[in-house]
Amino acid sequence: MSLMKILEEVEEQRKYKAQAHLHTIIKVAREEDLVDQIGKDIYFDLVDHDKVRSFRIQKQMPFSLFKEEVAREFGVPVQCQRFWFWAKRQNCTYRPYRPLTPQEEAQPVGQLREMPNKASNAKLKLFLEVELGLVQVPVSPRKKSEEDILIFFKLYNPEKGELRYVGRLFVKAYGRPIEILPRLNEMAGFNQDEELVLFEEIRFEPCLMCEHLDKETSFRASQIEDGDIICFQKAQIGNEVEFRYPDVPSFLEYMRNRQHVMEEQSFTLWKYTWKITNFTGLTQKKYYSEVFTLSNNAWRILIFPKGSNTDHLSIYLDVADSERLPSRWSRNAHFKLILIDQNNYGNSRIREMEHNFTARESLSGFTSFILLSEVHDSRNGYLVNNTLMVVAEILGPQLPAENIRLSEPPANIPHATPTDTFNTYFSNLDEFINVAESSLARGGSYPSNQTGALSTSEAPTLEEVKKARLSLKECLSDVFKLNIKDRLAEAVSTLSIAKSGLSRDQQKSVKAFWANFDEFTSDFLTFERDNFEFEMQKLLKDQEFATMKKIQETHVLYKQLSGDLTEEEEELNKKLEEVSSRREKLISDWENLMVESEKAKSGYRDQEKKAAEAEETKRIAEERMSRSTTAWSNLKMHFG
């Protein structure tokens, strides 16, 4: 490039900057831009303003002259152009807000740029509405009334996973979506009787909101306003599982997450490890891991140790805080669930999927993850030291290293409803009672009361021996009474010194017993005390067992009452749904009544005018009749 050419370009840039304050940039979005961008460059909102035609216009230029420049650029006659302001809503979306008024179009461009409803002080953003006639030639736009609402429509194809812009319509505020279904089928190229489902695209940040639109409720009642977007698709018939993203909300959530992945510079695969100890001893149907978070989203793993109505181990990923999230929430996640082979990681079982979690589907995973027989097969390394290891990996944005953790919760704590907790507890209590009853049936290993046997013989005197023998006999028959020690001592003492009346063995026995009398009585008194303590504790145990049995019987009663309450609650919910449906029907009928009222008012006004006109005609006829009657009377008077 020559030096002269460079100097010319530098001078041109200098002049451009020097005159920048005298000009403004007008960005004009057309329906052609929506067709080109939606489903390709963008999926949310209507247009990327950085990719539409820009005009650099002097601020003092009348807007009418700007329209002539637009006519030359796009081939749309001035009288066929209608421009709309764009507005940034509170939910951070950009939508056409309202048409420019004739007064505003009479102003210079610079004054329009300074209006408070602009999207940017530096640039003026406009939407060019062009109506096409029967031969696809621009025609003058019809007048927009206060009851007219401009709506934009997107069509979603779940079979192809495609979203595209198909057009816009003016609808009446008190009209209903069901009334425009033929037009939507025409836009989409469907049969006129094709059943459709409609969704309102509301926002996509900070979380997606795309709500189902009731076809029987008026646009006004659904709070539809100028610039709103309605997405629609064929009503799904049959199994929707065959489609990866079966409806508009799931697809938009996927695209939103995909867009975030594209925009973020650093992403990582988050890992959470759950060690499940005493796996074969798990008795409950299902278990949850502790809650772990990823980008402020709470998750947990759910397993069915004996399978969820299958002979496979069932593993799922669950949104832990789904009950606390706002209605119609949505969260898309790409995740893996891994059953670790602890002997050879290369043989670990890995299952991967992407799912859009919603209030209706807050759980996703694999019912038939792996055969239970393979899990328990000792040749595999899934179950080592009766411990199972399950890993969840979720793709998400990377946080500081200190926030990334490998969690190994030591216990298997089930998170369930109170009723589930009660059932589990009392099932264990029932087993405990059965074991206790079996023990009682066997009789236990309780010691019995045994009495020693001491032979008696003659006393030193016949009378003394007789008394001693009787006393000893009584003592031996109930040796554990506290008051027999002295009587026993007296009897044994007497017999120990007897010279006759006792055999040699009896004498040896009595003397041996008397020599160790204090130790003997101490042992038996200790036994008496301990035996009394045992009988007391046994009695208390039997009382506690009886209390457990009574509690178990009460639990059965409570369980029945709980079932009755559940049935009653279901009936009340059904009635509540019926009342809600009747209310919606009433509101719909009420709205129709308003429409009919407006028609009646309009008809009354028309008839009022016609009645007034008829009355005037009648009055003129009466005047003519009066004149004719007078003339007739005169004629009759002279010739009659």
Buried (B, 14 or more C-beta within 10 A) or exposed (E): EEEEEEEEEEEEEEEEEEEEEEBBBBBBBBBEBBBBBBBEEBBBBBBBBEBBBEBEBBBEBEBEBBBBBBBEEBEBBEEBBBBBBBBBEEEEBBBBBBBBEEEBBEBBBBEBBEEEEBBEEEBBBBBBBBEEEEEEEBBEBEEBEEBBBBBBBBBBBBEEEEBBBBBBBBBBBBBBBEEBBEBBBBBBEBEEEBEBBBBBBBBBEEBBBBBEBBBEBBBBBBEBBBBBBBBBBBEBEEEEEEBBBBBBBBBBBBBBBBBBEEEEEEEBEBBBBBBBBEBEEBEBBBBBBBBBBBEEBBBBBBBBBBBBEBEBBBBBBBBBBBEEBEEBBBBBBBBBBBBBBBEEEEEBBEBEBBBBBBBEEBEBBBBBBBBBEBBEEEEBBBBBEEBBBBBBBBBBBBEEEEEEEEEEBEEBEBBBEEBBEBBBEBEEBBEBBEEBEEEEEEEEEEEEEEEEEBBBBBBBBEEBBBBBBEBBEBBBEEBBEEEBBEBBBBBBEBBBEBEEBBEEEBBEBBBEBBEEBEEBBEEBBEBBEEBEEEEEEEEEEEEEBEEBBEEBEEBEEBBEEBEEEEEEEEEEEEEEEEEEEEEBEEBBEEBEEEBEEEEEEEEEEEEEEEEEEEEEEEEEEEEEEEEEEEEEEEEEEEEE
